[in-house]
Amino acid sequence: MLHRILKIHPNDNVLVALTDLKKGETVTYDGADVVLTDDIQAKHKFAQVPLAQGDRIIMYGSLVGKAVYDIPAGGVLTIHNVKHQVSGFQGKTQSTGWNVPDVSRWKDKTFMGYHRADGQVGTGNYWLVIPLVFCENRNVDIIKQAFLDELGFGQRDVYKSYVQQMVELYQSGNTEAIETLTLQRTETATRKRIFDNIDGIKFLTHEGGCGGIRQDSDTLCALLAGYINNPNVAGATVLSLGCQNAQVHILEDAIKKINPAFSKPLYVLEQQKEGTETELLSQAIRKTFLGLVEADKQTRQPAPLSKLVVGLECGGSDGFSGISANPAIGHTSDLVVALGGKSVLSEFPELCGVEQDLINRCVTNEIADRFVHLMRSYARAAEAVGSGFDMNPSPGNIRDGLITDAIKSAGAAKKGGTSPIQDVLDYPEYITKDGLNLLCTPGNDVESTTALAGSGCNIILFTTGLGTPTGNPVTPVIKVASNTKLAERMPDIIDVDTGAVIAGEKTIEEMGEDILDFIIEVASGNIQTKAQLLGQDDFIPWKRGVSL
């Protein structure tokens, strides 16, 4: 039977509506009746007990706000009667234990991946074409147009066909028929790929590399170095203009810093040295083609699950995200860690209010102190420009029950499960330690997923309650819905539905196990994610300005 309300933590003084509730209804929790004084939409919260002005509001067992004015028992929490407030934090105050989950079911399981010379294993086999500066974006686009269709990577443009039908109707004088013309998404045969073992050629255009400050170019080069070193990448072609801030040697130094034994094919061409555009592009295309010939010789081979590097991300979150999808992938993270793999929790603005718990989970004082430093530095930078972490929730978040950043953060942090934190990384550092890592990124979906792939993730789990098409050029992004209504409404972007947790049909643990099984299929190339099928290749580098 579907439960109507939920209390997330025994210490909470608010309840969550799991379905729409009407003013005047009586709900019962733990033997106590609460008469609702407002209509409560599903996903929203209401006071379990009377709250006086200034009272602390507790959810997930944490301080998530304070009452702006008196809120009666049964009164809905809104942006008008609740203000963001969180507890302070300091250095490591205690060590947190961990109940390691039973992973015997997966102990001998493998995925079929691409083994790299440095020991990393890819879940895909991609070639990159990258500009070092925005001046080369046009040339990258020309190479893209030359390769995709000819090598069988292009997708049929149904919308182009749709417009062609309109043109034909217009030219025949039948304009009225356009008003009822529907788009037909019929499946058509695709061209056979020339290279059986290449999953795609990806083109990472961007607006950086020159202008701004020199640190921007250094950071961009470090991010691109991470993409080139990512285990899902077989090799890369890099186009440089020549005079930009993001010089070739900065990229090369960044690659060596990440991986001194780097041995993948890397072709760098500089337009101001090559001369004509024709010479530059013909060389780039020829070298790339020959690189693909070599990369195609690699085949998928069995790899232990310890070679998984799983990014943990959320976007378009709702009031159910922290109850179903986020804790579900948190359990998946714990399973991966227990199997010897790596997981990465990002989005520092969405860890606001749960810092002390994360600090205490750090395995050393030094790692904890680094997290404290990065969080405080980020918060100060936001405040210096008149913003702050409290401004993180989007209109969509607020509409669906996440009315303060602290409420959003308390649920978002559940993506990190319960395992010890082995390392804390600043953007765009590369992952080196097994276990759970924290990576400093914005809460912005694409900036954060871009960073996760640049730090070495070969799979990304992305939870959403509202629906977002976000994908990544080189790392499969598995979209996990917090509720079944979303999964049914937007099936073209959702891979996994955790609504069964809300319905009481599955436990968090069962759902987390299902997600791990799904990861293995995606990592082996047996299933393409919805973002991959849509060709959703989002790539936005973070310039380290204030982005929440």
N, C-alpha and C positions, 0 to 999 in steps of 0.2 A: 504494500500500500504506500502511495506517495505521501511522504511527510510534508506538513504545511509550513513548519517553522524549524529553525535550527539554532542551537547555541554552540558556537564553534569551540569555546574554551570554558572550563568550569568557572573561571574568574571573571568572565565577561558580564557586563551589565546591559547588553543589547542583544536582541534576537534578529535573525535573518528570515525574511519571508521567502519561502521556496515556491510560492504560488501567489497570485493576486489575492489580497485580503481586503475586506470591506470595513469601513468605519462602523463601529457598534458591535462588530463580531467579538466573541470571546474566544481567546486561544489559551491553551493550558500548557505550561511547561513545568516539569518536575513537581506536579501537584498544585501549582499556584496558577490562578486564573488572571489573565490580563485582558481588559476590555480595550479594544482599539479606539483611539480618539481621532484617527485619520484613516483614509484609504491608504493601504500599503501595497505598492507594486512589487511583484516578484523581483528578487535580487536586492531590494532595499532593506534598511535596518530600522528597528524601532526600539524604544526604551522598554526594558523589562521591568524597571522600577522607576519611580519618580526621580528626575535629575534636576537639581537646583542650578541656578546660574553659577557658572564657574566650576561645576563638578567635572571630574575626570571621566572620560568615556573610554571604556576598556573593551577591546575586541581582539581576538586571537591571543588573549592573555596579556596584551600590550596596550599602553596608552596610545590612543589614536586621535584624540581631540578633547575639547572641553565644551561644555554647554554655554552658548552665548546668552541664553535666557532659560527660564524654567521649562522643562520638557516633561509632560505627564507620562506615567506608565502607559504604554500603548501609543505614544506619539511618534510619528515618523521623524527620522533624522534627515536634515537637509543642509544645504550650503548656507542657509539663513540662520539656523539655530545651533550649528556646530562649527567650531573653528579648529583648524589644524593645530595639534600640539603633540609633541613627542617627549620621551624621557631623554635626559642627557646620556652621554657615554664617555668612557675613559679607557685606559689600557686594560689588558687582560686581567680579570679579577678572579677567575677560576678556570679549571679545565672541565670540559664537557665530555661525558662519556658517549659511546655510540653503540647501539644494538645492531650489530652487523646482520643484514638480512641473509636468509638461506638462499644460496645461489647454486645449489647442487644440480638443479634442473638444467642449468646452462653451462656447467663446468666444462663439458666436452664439446659444446657447440662452437661452430666457427661461422664466419661470413666469407664470402668470396670477394677478395679485394686485390688491388694492384700493389704489389710489394716494391717499395723504393729502396735504393741503395743505402739510404741512411737509417733504415729500419722502420720508417713510417709505412703505413698501409692506407691506400686510398680507397674510398668507396666509389670513385669514378675516375675517369682518365680523360682529362681536358687539356687542350692547348690554349694558352693565353696570348692575346695580342693587346699590348698596353702602350698608351702614350705617356711619356714622362711629363708632358705639359699640354695644356688644352689646345695649343696651336696645332697639335698633331691629330686632333679628334677627327677632322675631315678625312685625313689619310687612313685612319683606322676604319672609318665607315666605308671607304672605298674598298679596302681589303675585305671587309665583312660582306659587302655586296658581291664581290668576286668569288668568295669561297662557299657561302652557305648553301645556295641552290646547287652548285656544281658538285658538291661533296655529299649532298643528300641531307643536310642539316636544316634546310629551310622549311618553314611551316606554310601550309596553304592559307592564304589570306581570304577568309570567308567574307570579310567586310568589304574587300575590294570587289569581290563578285557581287555583293549586295548593291554597291553603288553602280556597277555596270548594268545590273537589271533596271535600276532607276533611270539611267541614261537612255536605255533602250525604250522604256515606257514613255519617257519625255519626248524622245525623237519621233515616236509613233503617234504623238498627240494624246496619249492616254494618261494624262497627269493624275487624274482622280484615282487610278489604280495604285499609285504610289502610297496613298494614305493607308491602304490595307495590306501592302506588301510586307511579308514576314521574312525574317532571316532564317534560312535553312542550314542548320549545322550538320549536314550529312557527312558521314565518314567516307573519305576517299583514299585511294591507295597513295602512299607516299613513295617518293623516289628511294631506291635502294642506296644505302650509305656505301661509299667507296671503301671506308676504313671500318672494319667490323669491331675493332677494339678501342675506337675513339668515341667517347660519349659526346663530344662537342668541341667547337672552337668558340671561345668566349672573348668578348671585346669590351674592355673596362674603360670606357671614356669617362672623363671627369673634368672639373673646372679649375684644377689646381696646377701646381708646378712652377708658377711664376707670380709676381706681385705678392701682396700680403707681406708676411715677415718670413725670414729665412727658416725659422723653426717650422713653419707650415710645410715647406718643401722637404725638410728633413723628415718630418712625421709622415708625409705622403710616401716618400721613398721607403721608409720602414714598413709601412702598410703594404705597399706593392711587393716588397721583398718577402713579406709573410705570405702573400698570395702565391708568389712563384714557388716558395718552399712548401706550400700546403701539399699534403700527400695526394690530394685529388688532381694535382696538376702534373702533367708529364714534361712540359717545357714551355718556353715563352719567347715571343718576339716583341721587342721593345723599340718604339720609335721616339727619337729625341730630335728636337729642333737644333739645339746646340748652345744657344745663348741663355737658356732659362736658368732659374735658380736651382731647380731639381736636376743637378748634373748627374751624368752617368756614374761617376765614381762614388757619389753618395749612395746610389742604389746598390752598386757592387759591394761597397763597404757594409751596407745594411744586411745584404745576403750573407756575407762572411760572418757577421756578428751572430746571426741566427744559426748558421750552419757552416762551420769552417770547412767541412768536407763536401760542400755542395757540388753535385756533378751532373745535374740535369742540363740538357741543351738550352742555351740562352743566346739568342741572336739580337744584337743591339745595332741599330742603324741610325745615323745622325744626318738629318736632311741637309744641313749647311756644309757637310763634308761630301755628301753624295752628289750634290748639284741639282739636277732637274728632278721634278716630282716623278717623272716616268722612271728614271733610274732608281730612285728610292723605292718606289712601289714594286717595280719588277723584281728587285732584289729581295724585298721583304716577302713577297708572295712566293718566290722560288725557295727561299730558305725555310719558310713556314711549311710549305708542301713537303720538303725533304725531311723536316722535323716530324711531321705527321707520319711519314713512312716509317721512321724509326720508332715512334711512340706506339704505332699500331702493332709492333712486334710483342708488346707486353700483353699478357693475358691475366684474367682473374685466377687467383689461387687461394686455397683455404687460409684463413688467418684467425687467430684466437680473438675472442671478444675483448681482450685486454688492449687491442689495437684501436678500439673505438675512442674517439675524442668528441664528446657530445656537448654542443652549445645549448644553453638554456635561455630561452627568450620568450617575452610576451608582448602582445600588441593588440590594440583594440580590445582592452580588457573590460570585463563587466563584473557585476556583483557576485557571480558564481565562479569566476576564474580562480580565486583563492580558496575555493571550497572543493572544486572538482579537478580541473585541468592542471593547475599549478602543483598541488600536492601529488597528483598522479605522476607527473614527470619528475617531481622530486624523488619519488620512490624509484622511478627508473634510473635516476642519477645514482641513488644509493646502490642499486644493483650493479650498474656499470663500474662504480668505484670498487665494490666488493669483488668484482671479477678482475681487478687490476687495471681497469681503464681510467680514462680522464673525463671529467665533466667541468664545464665552465659556466659560472653564473655571472651575468653582466648587468648593466643598467644601474649604476650607483645612485641616481636620484630616486630610484624605487627600492632602496634599502633603508630609507630614512625612517628612523624609529625602531629599527630592529638591529641597530649597529652592535649593541652590547652582546646580544646573543651570538652574532657572527664573530665578534672579537674573541669571545670565550671559546669558540670552536676552532680558532687558529691554533696550529700545533706548536708554534713558538711565539715568544713575546715580540721578536723582531717582525714576524709576519703580521701580527696583530697591530703593532705600531705603524707599519706601512699602511694598513687599511685605514687606521685613524687619520693619518696624515693626508691620504688621498681624499677621504670623505670631507674633512674640514677644509682642505684647499678648494675642492669643488664647490662646497657650500659658500665659501667666502667669495669666490669668483662670481657666482650667481647673484649674491647680494650686492656686489660692487656695481652691477649694472641695473639695480633696481628690481631684481627678480628674486627667486628663491625656490627651494625644492617644493614649497607649499603650492607653487603655481604649476606643478607637473601634471595633475589630472586634466585630461582633455574634456571638451564638452560631451563627447560620447561616454567617457568614463563616468562623469557626474550623472548623466541621464540614466545610466544603468547601475547606480548604487555606490560608486566609488567617489564619495563626496569630499574626502581629504586625501592628501598625499600619504598620510600615515596609514589610513585604511588600505589604500592601494598598495603601499609598500609591504604591509604586514602580510597581505595575500601573495604579492609578487615574490617575496623571499622564500615562499614555500617551494618554489622551483628548485631550490638548492638542497632539498632533502634534509638529512640530519647528519651526514658524514663530516668528519673533521676537515678543516680547510688547510690544504697543504701549501698553498702559495697565493699571493696577491700580486696581480700584474697591473701595471699602468698601460694605457693605450699607447702604441699598438704592439706591446711586447708579445713574444711567442711563448707558447706553453711548453714547459719542460718536465714538470713533475706529475707523476701519477696521482690520482685522487681528485678531490674537488678544488678548483681554482676560482678566485674572484678576479674579474677583469673590469677595469674602470672604463665604462662607456656611458654615453647619454642614454636616456630612456627612449629616445627616438628609435622607432622600429628598425629602419633601414640603416641608420648610422651604426646601430648596435650589431645587427646581423652582419653588416660589412666588416665590423671589427672582429667578430667571432671567427669568421672564415680566415681573416688575416692573421689571427693568432693560432691557426692550425686545426680548427675543428673540421672533422670530416663528415659530421652529421649535425644538424641543428633541429632541436625540438622547439616549436613556436606555438604557444597557447594564445587563444583569442576567444573573446566572448561576443564580440560585435562583428567580426569578420574582416580580414585584411588579406590581400593577395600576395603579400611580401614573399619574395624568394631571393636566391643568391646565385651568382653565375657559376660557382664551382662547388658549392656545398649543398647537398639536398636539404631542403627545409620542409620538415614534416609539420603540417598545420593541425593543431589539436584544439577542437572546439570544447568550450566549457559547458555547453548546453545543446540538447538535441534539436531544438527549434532552429538554431543557427545551422547545424549540420544539414538539416533538411532544406533550409531556405537557400543555402549557398554550397551545394554539393560539389561545385566545380573548384572550390578552393580548400575544402576541408578533407583531411586524410583520416583523422581519428576523432570519434565522438565520445566524450567522457560524460555525457548526460546521464548515463546509467548510474553514476555516483549520486547525482542529485535525486534521481528516482528511487534510490535505495536498492537498486538491482545488482550493483557491484560495489566492492570495497575499493578504497584508494589503492591498496596493495594489488588487488586483482587487475585493476586498470593499468597500473604501472608495469605489471608483468606483460600484459597484452601489448603495451607500447614498445617494450624491449623486443618482443617477437617481431613487431612491425619494423623496427629499426634494422634487424638482421636481414629482413627481406629487401629493404631499400638499399642497405649497404652492399648487398650481393648483386644488385642490379636487377632483381626479379620484379620489383615494383618501382615505378616512377611516381614521384610525389606530384600532387596537383600543380604546384608551382612550376615544376619541371615541364609538365605537359602544356602549361600555358606559356612557357618561355619567359617566365617572370625573373629576369636577371637584374635585380636591384643592386646598385653599388653607389654609395654616398660616403666618401671619406669625411671624417670629423676633423675640422680645422682647429679644434681645441678652444674655439670661442665658446660662449655659454650656450649650450644646447641642452634642453631638459628632455 
